[in-house]
């Protein structure tokens, strides 16, 4: 077992150094996909805001680097590491990761295809990493002045975004569930530029503004229809997503009852619907219904 662990660490280090040669900042990961080095401030009496200024390892994605000597030091400090993470949002690539999940009945690939058709963009040829669970990570690059935040399910159910302050598990990493691999024919591609229409969807929404009744009605009807179209296994996910969008656009309070009614028509109970909408309100900072 010890020999196998050493081999996994050696391979992870080799892959990490190769990624760094391409300008990608990396850090060692454990088999849980979490940073392999624990925070040096974990025993401090008060929460620490140090991002590595103390000079020690263990600051998560802030440890990421392209310096080969520094990378070797990181892996030497974490001999149990079996993978590596690639930091997003850093120059020169300003990497954006589109994580297409496969949990439950969610078809994230179809959701992305639907978004592309609706907003008139195509995903160009780029690096695609296959996950052990059957998901895919698409690598894209953003402009230097655009700070894309991390998000889970905001773009569409089953689609997570890794942006500034996040990281992607690099190909060649070994986790508890298997190995991450580059899809055939994509390993040596440069990360493609994020289509402008998709980038607009990924950036934080504008500050809520007052909606005219007509605009509220039109947007609200679309969100209600989205909930009504849910199949079994999608009902809570679609309701949560629609409620988040409603609160982000300042019409959450007005849509509580229509969304509850739509959710009931799909088979959810009123209690389940209101609990899901309340979770969306808390997540987005809206007023709890």
Secondary structure, DSSP 4 states (H G I P E B T S, - for coil): -HHHHHHHHHHHHHHHHHHHHTT--EEEE-TTSSBSSPPTTTT-SS----SSTTS-S--GGGG-B--HHHHHHHHHH-TT--EEEEESS-TTTTEEEEEE---TT--HHHHHHHHHHHHT--PPS--EEE-TTS-EEEEEE--TT--PPPEEEEEETTEEEE-TT-EEEPTT-EETTEE-EEPTTTTTSPPEEPPHHHHHHHSPPPPP-PPPHHHHHHHHHHHHHHHHTPPTTTHHHHHHHHHHHHHHTT-HHHHHHHHHHHHHHHT--HHHHHHHHHHHHHHHT----
